[in-house]
């Protein structure tokens, strides 16, 4: 599994989601602009959706015997 390049794309997507989450939480914690904080969290939801689609696609193709 680790030698599959698609696996590394998924890891990258998860790291991006984590980075956006940390950025959004830090904006909420600093008491900054609420609109900006909410927009960053919307970006996180979009990135998380992409990551979940990639994970489900990876699992589907691995279960059907795809490389």
PyMOL Python script that loads the backbone (N, CA, C, O; Angstrom):
from pymol import cmd

cmd.read_pdbstr("""\
ATOM      1  N   UNK A   1       0.824  -1.188   0.000  1.00  0.00           N
ATOM      2  CA  UNK A   1       0.000   0.000   0.000  1.00  0.00           C
ATOM      3  C   UNK A   1       0.871   1.257   0.000  1.00  0.00           C
ATOM      4  O   UNK A   1       0.561   2.210  -0.716  1.00  0.00           O
ATOM      5  N   UNK A   2       1.925   1.285   0.763  1.00  0.00           N
ATOM      6  CA  UNK A   2       2.757   2.476   0.869  1.00  0.00           C
ATOM      7  C   UNK A   2       3.536   2.770  -0.408  1.00  0.00           C
ATOM      8  O   UNK A   2       4.022   3.887  -0.585  1.00  0.00           O
ATOM      9  N   UNK A   3       3.664   1.788  -1.300  1.00  0.00           N
ATOM     10  CA  UNK A   3       4.374   2.036  -2.552  1.00  0.00           C
ATOM     11  C   UNK A   3       3.450   2.562  -3.646  1.00  0.00           C
ATOM     12  O   UNK A   3       3.892   2.801  -4.770  1.00  0.00           O
ATOM     13  N   UNK A   4       2.166   2.745  -3.322  1.00  0.00           N
ATOM     14  CA  UNK A   4       1.190   3.285  -4.268  1.00  0.00           C
ATOM     15  C   UNK A   4       1.247   4.822  -4.209  1.00  0.00           C
ATOM     16  O   UNK A   4       1.078   5.389  -3.129  1.00  0.00           O
ATOM     17  N   UNK A   5       1.480   5.505  -5.331  1.00  0.00           N
ATOM     18  CA  UNK A   5       1.565   6.972  -5.310  1.00  0.00           C
ATOM     19  C   UNK A   5       0.269   7.639  -4.849  1.00  0.00           C
ATOM     20  O   UNK A   5       0.299   8.727  -4.274  1.00  0.00           O
ATOM     21  N   UNK A   6      -0.858   6.991  -5.100  1.00  0.00           N
ATOM     22  CA  UNK A   6      -2.148   7.548  -4.687  1.00  0.00           C
ATOM     23  C   UNK A   6      -2.235   7.640  -3.167  1.00  0.00           C
ATOM     24  O   UNK A   6      -2.898   8.525  -2.625  1.00  0.00           O
ATOM     25  N   UNK A   7      -1.560   6.719  -2.489  1.00  0.00           N
ATOM     26  CA  UNK A   7      -1.508   6.736  -1.026  1.00  0.00           C
ATOM     27  C   UNK A   7      -0.860   8.027  -0.523  1.00  0.00           C
ATOM     28  O   UNK A   7      -1.309   8.610   0.464  1.00  0.00           O
ATOM     29  N   UNK A   8       0.187   8.464  -1.202  1.00  0.00           N
ATOM     30  CA  UNK A   8       0.870   9.694  -0.803  1.00  0.00           C
ATOM     31  C   UNK A   8       0.026  10.931  -1.084  1.00  0.00           C
ATOM     32  O   UNK A   8       0.132  11.930  -0.373  1.00  0.00           O
ATOM     33  N   UNK A   9      -0.804  10.870  -2.109  1.00  0.00           N
ATOM     34  CA  UNK A   9      -1.741  11.967  -2.379  1.00  0.00           C
ATOM     35  C   UNK A   9      -2.741  12.077  -1.226  1.00  0.00           C
ATOM     36  O   UNK A   9      -3.080  13.179  -0.794  1.00  0.00           O
ATOM     37  N   UNK A  10      -3.203  10.940  -0.740  1.00  0.00           N
ATOM     38  CA  UNK A  10      -4.146  10.925   0.383  1.00  0.00           C
ATOM     39  C   UNK A  10      -3.488  11.472   1.647  1.00  0.00           C
ATOM     40  O   UNK A  10      -4.095  12.257   2.374  1.00  0.00           O
ATOM     41  N   UNK A  11      -2.258  11.063   1.908  1.00  0.00           N
ATOM     42  CA  UNK A  11      -1.531  11.585   3.068  1.00  0.00           C
ATOM     43  C   UNK A  11      -1.387  13.105   2.963  1.00  0.00           C
ATOM     44  O   UNK A  11      -1.581  13.821   3.945  1.00  0.00           O
ATOM     45  N   UNK A  12      -1.049  13.586   1.777  1.00  0.00           N
ATOM     46  CA  UNK A  12      -0.934  15.028   1.557  1.00  0.00           C
ATOM     47  C   UNK A  12      -2.252  15.746   1.789  1.00  0.00           C
ATOM     48  O   UNK A  12      -2.277  16.819   2.392  1.00  0.00           O
ATOM     49  N   UNK A  13      -3.348  15.162   1.316  1.00  0.00           N
ATOM     50  CA  UNK A  13      -4.661  15.772   1.515  1.00  0.00           C
ATOM     51  C   UNK A  13      -5.013  15.836   2.997  1.00  0.00           C
ATOM     52  O   UNK A  13      -5.573  16.830   3.458  1.00  0.00           O
ATOM     53  N   UNK A  14      -4.692  14.788   3.741  1.00  0.00           N
ATOM     54  CA  UNK A  14      -4.963  14.779   5.183  1.00  0.00           C
ATOM     55  C   UNK A  14      -4.111  15.813   5.917  1.00  0.00           C
ATOM     56  O   UNK A  14      -4.585  16.455   6.854  1.00  0.00           O
ATOM     57  N   UNK A  15      -2.870  15.974   5.499  1.00  0.00           N
ATOM     58  CA  UNK A  15      -2.008  16.985   6.116  1.00  0.00           C
ATOM     59  C   UNK A  15      -2.519  18.399   5.818  1.00  0.00           C
ATOM     60  O   UNK A  15      -2.449  19.279   6.675  1.00  0.00           O
ATOM     61  N   UNK A  16      -3.023  18.611   4.622  1.00  0.00           N
ATOM     62  CA  UNK A  16      -3.594  19.913   4.272  1.00  0.00           C
ATOM     63  C   UNK A  16      -4.821  20.201   5.131  1.00  0.00           C
ATOM     64  O   UNK A  16      -4.996  21.320   5.615  1.00  0.00           O
ATOM     65  N   UNK A  17      -5.669  19.195   5.320  1.00  0.00           N
ATOM     66  CA  UNK A  17      -6.841  19.370   6.183  1.00  0.00           C
ATOM     67  C   UNK A  17      -6.404  19.731   7.600  1.00  0.00           C
ATOM     68  O   UNK A  17      -6.976  20.625   8.224  1.00  0.00           O
ATOM     69  N   UNK A  18      -5.395  19.038   8.101  1.00  0.00           N
ATOM     70  CA  UNK A  18      -4.891  19.332   9.446  1.00  0.00           C
ATOM     71  C   UNK A  18      -4.326  20.738   9.560  1.00  0.00           C
ATOM     72  O   UNK A  18      -4.541  21.420  10.562  1.00  0.00           O
ATOM     73  N   UNK A  19      -3.603  21.172   8.530  1.00  0.00           N
ATOM     74  CA  UNK A  19      -3.033  22.524   8.550  1.00  0.00           C
ATOM     75  C   UNK A  19      -4.134  23.585   8.530  1.00  0.00           C
ATOM     76  O   UNK A  19      -4.055  24.583   9.248  1.00  0.00           O
ATOM     77  N   UNK A  20      -5.156  23.366   7.706  1.00  0.00           N
ATOM     78  CA  UNK A  20      -6.267  24.320   7.649  1.00  0.00           C
ATOM     79  C   UNK A  20      -7.011  24.336   8.979  1.00  0.00           C
ATOM     80  O   UNK A  20      -7.436  25.395   9.442  1.00  0.00           O
ATOM     81  N   UNK A  21      -7.172  23.162   9.595  1.00  0.00           N
ATOM     82  CA  UNK A  21      -7.840  23.091  10.896  1.00  0.00           C
ATOM     83  C   UNK A  21      -7.066  23.883  11.947  1.00  0.00           C
ATOM     84  O   UNK A  21      -7.658  24.647  12.710  1.00  0.00           O
ATOM     85  N   UNK A  22      -5.769  23.707  11.990  1.00  0.00           N
ATOM     86  CA  UNK A  22      -4.953  24.440  12.965  1.00  0.00           C
ATOM     87  C   UNK A  22      -5.033  25.938  12.706  1.00  0.00           C
ATOM     88  O   UNK A  22      -5.130  26.730  13.644  1.00  0.00           O
ATOM     89  N   UNK A  23      -4.994  26.325  11.438  1.00  0.00           N
ATOM     90  CA  UNK A  23      -5.106  27.736  11.074  1.00  0.00           C
ATOM     91  C   UNK A  23      -6.453  28.300  11.534  1.00  0.00           C
ATOM     92  O   UNK A  23      -6.505  29.381  12.121  1.00  0.00           O
ATOM     93  N   UNK A  24      -7.532  27.580  11.271  1.00  0.00           N
ATOM     94  CA  UNK A  24      -8.866  28.052  11.659  1.00  0.00           C
ATOM     95  C   UNK A  24      -9.048  28.149  13.154  1.00  0.00           C
ATOM     96  O   UNK A  24      -9.613  29.123  13.652  1.00  0.00           O
ATOM     97  N   UNK A  25      -8.575  27.149  13.878  1.00  0.00           N
ATOM     98  CA  UNK A  25      -8.707  27.172  15.338  1.00  0.00           C
ATOM     99  C   UNK A  25      -7.872  28.305  15.928  1.00  0.00           C
ATOM    100  O   UNK A  25      -8.284  28.945  16.896  1.00  0.00           O
ATOM    101  N   UNK A  26      -6.698  28.552  15.344  1.00  0.00           N
ATOM    102  CA  UNK A  26      -5.886  29.654  15.857  1.00  0.00           C
ATOM    103  C   UNK A  26      -6.553  31.002  15.602  1.00  0.00           C
ATOM    104  O   UNK A  26      -6.422  31.922  16.409  1.00  0.00           O
ATOM    105  N   UNK A  27      -7.264  31.123  14.488  1.00  0.00           N
ATOM    106  CA  UNK A  27      -7.988  32.363  14.236  1.00  0.00           C
ATOM    107  C   UNK A  27      -9.142  32.537  15.210  1.00  0.00           C
ATOM    108  O   UNK A  27      -9.401  33.645  15.680  1.00  0.00           O
ATOM    109  N   UNK A  28      -9.842  31.434  15.518  1.00  0.00           N
ATOM    110  CA  UNK A  28     -10.920  31.511  16.505  1.00  0.00           C
ATOM    111  C   UNK A  28     -10.358  31.874  17.878  1.00  0.00           C
ATOM    112  O   UNK A  28     -10.939  32.689  18.595  1.00  0.00           O
ATOM    113  N   UNK A  29      -9.239  31.274  18.237  1.00  0.00           N
ATOM    114  CA  UNK A  29      -8.656  31.499  19.551  1.00  0.00           C
ATOM    115  C   UNK A  29      -8.084  32.888  19.741  1.00  0.00           C
ATOM    116  O   UNK A  29      -8.052  33.405  20.857  1.00  0.00           O
ATOM    117  N   UNK A  30      -7.631  33.493  18.653  1.00  0.00           N
ATOM    118  CA  UNK A  30      -7.033  34.820  18.779  1.00  0.00           C
ATOM    119  C   UNK A  30      -8.075  35.925  18.875  1.00  0.00           C
ATOM    120  O   UNK A  30      -7.740  37.078  19.148  1.00  0.00           O
ATOM    121  N   UNK A  31      -9.335  35.576  18.650  1.00  0.00           N
ATOM    122  CA  UNK A  31     -10.385  36.584  18.733  1.00  0.00           C
ATOM    123  C   UNK A  31     -10.371  37.530  17.552  1.00  0.00           C
ATOM    124  O   UNK A  31     -10.812  38.675  17.662  1.00  0.00           O
ATOM    125  N   UNK A  32      -9.876  37.067  16.439  1.00  0.00           N
ATOM    126  CA  UNK A  32      -9.796  37.899  15.240  1.00  0.00           C
ATOM    127  C   UNK A  32     -11.134  38.042  14.550  1.00  0.00           C
ATOM    128  O   UNK A  32     -12.190  37.919  15.170  1.00  0.00           O
ATOM    129  N   UNK A  33     -11.075  38.300  13.282  1.00  0.00           N
ATOM    130  CA  UNK A  33     -12.260  38.510  12.466  1.00  0.00           C
ATOM    131  C   UNK A  33     -13.059  37.205  12.352  1.00  0.00           C
ATOM    132  O   UNK A  33     -12.545  36.193  11.875  1.00  0.00           O
ATOM    133  N   UNK A  34     -14.315  37.243  12.795  1.00  0.00           N
ATOM    134  CA  UNK A  34     -15.142  36.036  12.762  1.00  0.00           C
ATOM    135  C   UNK A  34     -15.457  35.597  11.342  1.00  0.00           C
ATOM    136  O   UNK A  34     -15.557  34.398  11.080  1.00  0.00           O
ATOM    137  N   UNK A  35     -15.615  36.534  10.424  1.00  0.00           N
ATOM    138  CA  UNK A  35     -15.907  36.169   9.037  1.00  0.00           C
ATOM    139  C   UNK A  35     -14.744  35.395   8.430  1.00  0.00           C
ATOM    140  O   UNK A  35     -14.945  34.416   7.711  1.00  0.00           O
ATOM    141  N   UNK A  36     -13.526  35.843   8.726  1.00  0.00           N
ATOM    142  CA  UNK A  36     -12.345  35.149   8.201  1.00  0.00           C
ATOM    143  C   UNK A  36     -12.226  33.760   8.812  1.00  0.00           C
ATOM    144  O   UNK A  36     -11.887  32.804   8.115  1.00  0.00           O
ATOM    145  N   UNK A  37     -12.501  33.641  10.102  1.00  0.00           N
ATOM    146  CA  UNK A  37     -12.449  32.346  10.774  1.00  0.00           C
ATOM    147  C   UNK A  37     -13.455  31.381  10.159  1.00  0.00           C
ATOM    148  O   UNK A  37     -13.137  30.218   9.909  1.00  0.00           O
ATOM    149  N   UNK A  38     -14.649  31.861   9.920  1.00  0.00           N
ATOM    150  CA  UNK A  38     -15.672  31.008   9.323  1.00  0.00           C
ATOM    151  C   UNK A  38     -15.303  30.613   7.897  1.00  0.00           C
ATOM    152  O   UNK A  38     -15.555  29.480   7.486  1.00  0.00           O
ATOM    153  N   UNK A  39     -14.718  31.519   7.149  1.00  0.00           N
ATOM    154  CA  UNK A  39     -14.306  31.213   5.776  1.00  0.00           C
ATOM    155  C   UNK A  39     -13.211  30.150   5.773  1.00  0.00           C
ATOM    156  O   UNK A  39     -13.222  29.251   4.932  1.00  0.00           O
ATOM    157  N   UNK A  40     -12.270  30.247   6.705  1.00  0.00           N
ATOM    158  CA  UNK A  40     -11.211  29.239   6.791  1.00  0.00           C
ATOM    159  C   UNK A  40     -11.806  27.877   7.137  1.00  0.00           C
ATOM    160  O   UNK A  40     -11.372  26.860   6.594  1.00  0.00           O
ATOM    161  N   UNK A  41     -12.779  27.843   8.019  1.00  0.00           N
ATOM    162  CA  UNK A  41     -13.416  26.575   8.366  1.00  0.00           C
ATOM    163  C   UNK A  41     -14.222  26.020   7.190  1.00  0.00           C
ATOM    164  O   UNK A  41     -14.345  24.803   7.051  1.00  0.00           O
ATOM    165  N   UNK A  42     -14.767  26.884   6.352  1.00  0.00           N
ATOM    166  CA  UNK A  42     -15.430  26.415   5.134  1.00  0.00           C
ATOM    167  C   UNK A  42     -14.410  25.782   4.190  1.00  0.00           C
ATOM    168  O   UNK A  42     -14.699  24.776   3.542  1.00  0.00           O
ATOM    169  N   UNK A  43     -13.227  26.368   4.115  1.00  0.00           N
ATOM    170  CA  UNK A  43     -12.156  25.772   3.314  1.00  0.00           C
ATOM    171  C   UNK A  43     -11.785  24.393   3.862  1.00  0.00           C
ATOM    172  O   UNK A  43     -11.519  23.461   3.102  1.00  0.00           O
ATOM    173  N   UNK A  44     -11.771  24.278   5.190  1.00  0.00           N
ATOM    174  CA  UNK A  44     -11.453  22.998   5.812  1.00  0.00           C
ATOM    175  C   UNK A  44     -12.481  21.943   5.445  1.00  0.00           C
ATOM    176  O   UNK A  44     -12.128  20.800   5.155  1.00  0.00           O
ATOM    177  N   UNK A  45     -13.745  22.320   5.455  1.00  0.00           N
ATOM    178  CA  UNK A  45     -14.798  21.361   5.113  1.00  0.00           C
ATOM    179  C   UNK A  45     -14.643  20.906   3.663  1.00  0.00           C
ATOM    180  O   UNK A  45     -14.808  19.723   3.364  1.00  0.00           O
ATOM    181  N   UNK A  46     -14.330  21.833   2.766  1.00  0.00           N
ATOM    182  CA  UNK A  46     -14.131  21.472   1.360  1.00  0.00           C
ATOM    183  C   UNK A  46     -12.919  20.552   1.204  1.00  0.00           C
ATOM    184  O   UNK A  46     -12.982  19.562   0.475  1.00  0.00           O
ATOM    185  N   UNK A  47     -11.829  20.874   1.879  1.00  0.00           N
ATOM    186  CA  UNK A  47     -10.625  20.046   1.805  1.00  0.00           C
ATOM    187  C   UNK A  47     -10.876  18.674   2.423  1.00  0.00           C
ATOM    188  O   UNK A  47     -10.377  17.664   1.929  1.00  0.00           O
ATOM    189  N   UNK A  48     -11.643  18.644   3.495  1.00  0.00           N
ATOM    190  CA  UNK A  48     -11.962  17.382   4.148  1.00  0.00           C
ATOM    191  C   UNK A  48     -12.833  16.518   3.235  1.00  0.00           C
ATOM    192  O   UNK A  48     -12.662  15.299   3.196  1.00  0.00           O
ATOM    193  N   UNK A  49     -13.757  17.129   2.506  1.00  0.00           N
ATOM    194  CA  UNK A  49     -14.576  16.392   1.553  1.00  0.00           C
ATOM    195  C   UNK A  49     -13.705  15.747   0.484  1.00  0.00           C
ATOM    196  O   UNK A  49     -13.886  14.578   0.144  1.00  0.00           O
ATOM    197  N   UNK A  50     -12.765  16.516  -0.040  1.00  0.00           N
ATOM    198  CA  UNK A  50     -11.852  15.979  -1.056  1.00  0.00           C
ATOM    199  C   UNK A  50     -11.043  14.820  -0.482  1.00  0.00           C
ATOM    200  O   UNK A  50     -10.873  13.796  -1.144  1.00  0.00           O
ATOM    201  N   UNK A  51     -10.547  14.973   0.736  1.00  0.00           N
ATOM    202  CA  UNK A  51      -9.753  13.914   1.361  1.00  0.00           C
ATOM    203  C   UNK A  51     -10.584  12.646   1.560  1.00  0.00           C
ATOM    204  O   UNK A  51     -10.090  11.544   1.321  1.00  0.00           O
ATOM    205  N   UNK A  52     -11.829  12.788   1.991  1.00  0.00           N
ATOM    206  CA  UNK A  52     -12.688  11.623   2.202  1.00  0.00           C
ATOM    207  C   UNK A  52     -12.995  10.940   0.874  1.00  0.00           C
ATOM    208  O   UNK A  52     -12.993   9.711   0.798  1.00  0.00           O
ATOM    209  N   UNK A  53     -13.259  11.719  -0.171  1.00  0.00           N
ATOM    210  CA  UNK A  53     -13.513  11.132  -1.493  1.00  0.00           C
ATOM    211  C   UNK A  53     -12.281  10.361  -1.972  1.00  0.00           C
ATOM    212  O   UNK A  53     -12.409   9.273  -2.532  1.00  0.00           O
ATOM    213  N   UNK A  54     -11.101  10.918  -1.752  1.00  0.00           N
ATOM    214  CA  UNK A  54      -9.874  10.221  -2.141  1.00  0.00           C
ATOM    215  C   UNK A  54      -9.697   8.921  -1.362  1.00  0.00           C
ATOM    216  O   UNK A  54      -9.313   7.903  -1.937  1.00  0.00           O
ATOM    217  N   UNK A  55      -9.970   8.947  -0.069  1.00  0.00           N
ATOM    218  CA  UNK A  55      -9.828   7.758   0.759  1.00  0.00           C
ATOM    219  C   UNK A  55     -10.818   6.680   0.333  1.00  0.00           C
ATOM    220  O   UNK A  55     -10.451   5.512   0.208  1.00  0.00           O
ATOM    221  N   UNK A  56     -12.065   7.067   0.111  1.00  0.00           N
ATOM    222  CA  UNK A  56     -13.080   6.094  -0.301  1.00  0.00           C
ATOM    223  C   UNK A  56     -12.736   5.537  -1.684  1.00  0.00           C
ATOM    224  O   UNK A  56     -12.878   4.337  -1.922  1.00  0.00           O
ATOM    225  N   UNK A  57     -12.288   6.400  -2.593  1.00  0.00           N
ATOM    226  CA  UNK A  57     -11.888   5.936  -3.916  1.00  0.00           C
ATOM    227  C   UNK A  57     -10.719   4.975  -3.848  1.00  0.00           C
ATOM    228  O   UNK A  57     -10.698   3.964  -4.550  1.00  0.00           O
ATOM    229  N   UNK A  58      -9.752   5.283  -3.009  1.00  0.00           N
ATOM    230  CA  UNK A  58      -8.591   4.413  -2.827  1.00  0.00           C
ATOM    231  C   UNK A  58      -9.028   3.048  -2.295  1.00  0.00           C
ATOM    232  O   UNK A  58      -8.591   2.009  -2.789  1.00  0.00           O
ATOM    233  N   UNK A  59      -9.897   3.065  -1.280  1.00  0.00           N
ATOM    234  CA  UNK A  59     -10.373   1.805  -0.700  1.00  0.00           C
ATOM    235  C   UNK A  59     -11.175   1.003  -1.723  1.00  0.00           C
ATOM    236  O   UNK A  59     -11.055  -0.221  -1.781  1.00  0.00           O
ATOM    237  N   UNK A  60     -11.977   1.674  -2.517  1.00  0.00           N
ATOM    238  CA  UNK A  60     -12.782   0.980  -3.535  1.00  0.00           C
ATOM    239  C   UNK A  60     -11.886   0.325  -4.583  1.00  0.00           C
ATOM    240  O   UNK A  60     -12.063  -0.847  -4.916  1.00  0.00           O
ATOM    241  N   UNK A  61     -10.931   1.085  -5.097  1.00  0.00           N
ATOM    242  CA  UNK A  61     -10.075   0.527  -6.133  1.00  0.00           C
ATOM    243  C   UNK A  61      -9.162  -0.580  -5.600  1.00  0.00           C
ATOM    244  O   UNK A  61      -8.842  -1.524  -6.323  1.00  0.00           O
ATOM    245  N   UNK A  62      -8.752  -0.466  -4.359  1.00  0.00           N
ATOM    246  CA  UNK A  62      -7.926  -1.543  -3.762  1.00  0.00           C
ATOM    247  C   UNK A  62      -8.767  -2.805  -3.549  1.00  0.00           C
ATOM    248  O   UNK A  62      -8.260  -3.917  -3.694  1.00  0.00           O
ATOM    249  N   UNK A  63     -10.064  -2.635  -3.202  1.00  0.00           N
ATOM    250  CA  UNK A  63     -10.907  -3.801  -2.959  1.00  0.00           C
ATOM    251  C   UNK A  63     -11.303  -4.501  -4.258  1.00  0.00           C
ATOM    252  O   UNK A  63     -11.595  -5.697  -4.247  1.00  0.00           O
ATOM    253  N   UNK A  64     -11.315  -3.773  -5.374  1.00  0.00           N
ATOM    254  CA  UNK A  64     -11.683  -4.387  -6.654  1.00  0.00           C
ATOM    255  C   UNK A  64     -10.467  -4.939  -7.372  1.00  0.00           C
ATOM    256  O   UNK A  64     -10.582  -5.410  -8.504  1.00  0.00           O
ATOM    257  N   UNK A  65      -9.328  -4.893  -6.752  1.00  0.00           N
ATOM    258  CA  UNK A  65      -8.130  -5.473  -7.341  1.00  0.00           C
ATOM    259  C   UNK A  65      -7.330  -4.500  -8.192  1.00  0.00           C
ATOM    260  O   UNK A  65      -6.382  -4.904  -8.864  1.00  0.00           O
ATOM    261  N   UNK A  66      -7.696  -3.232  -8.175  1.00  0.00           N
ATOM    262  CA  UNK A  66      -6.947  -2.237  -8.929  1.00  0.00           C
ATOM    263  C   UNK A  66      -5.626  -1.922  -8.259  1.00  0.00           C
ATOM    264  O   UNK A  66      -5.476  -2.090  -7.049  1.00  0.00           O
ATOM    265  N   UNK A  67      -4.682  -1.470  -9.042  1.00  0.00           N
ATOM    266  CA  UNK A  67      -3.383  -1.121  -8.462  1.00  0.00           C
ATOM    267  C   UNK A  67      -3.359   0.320  -8.195  1.00  0.00           C
ATOM    268  O   UNK A  67      -2.358   0.840  -7.703  1.00  0.00           O
TER     269      UNK A  67
END
""", "prot")
cmd.dss("prot")
cmd.show_as("cartoon", "prot")
cmd.util.cbc("prot")
cmd.orient("prot")
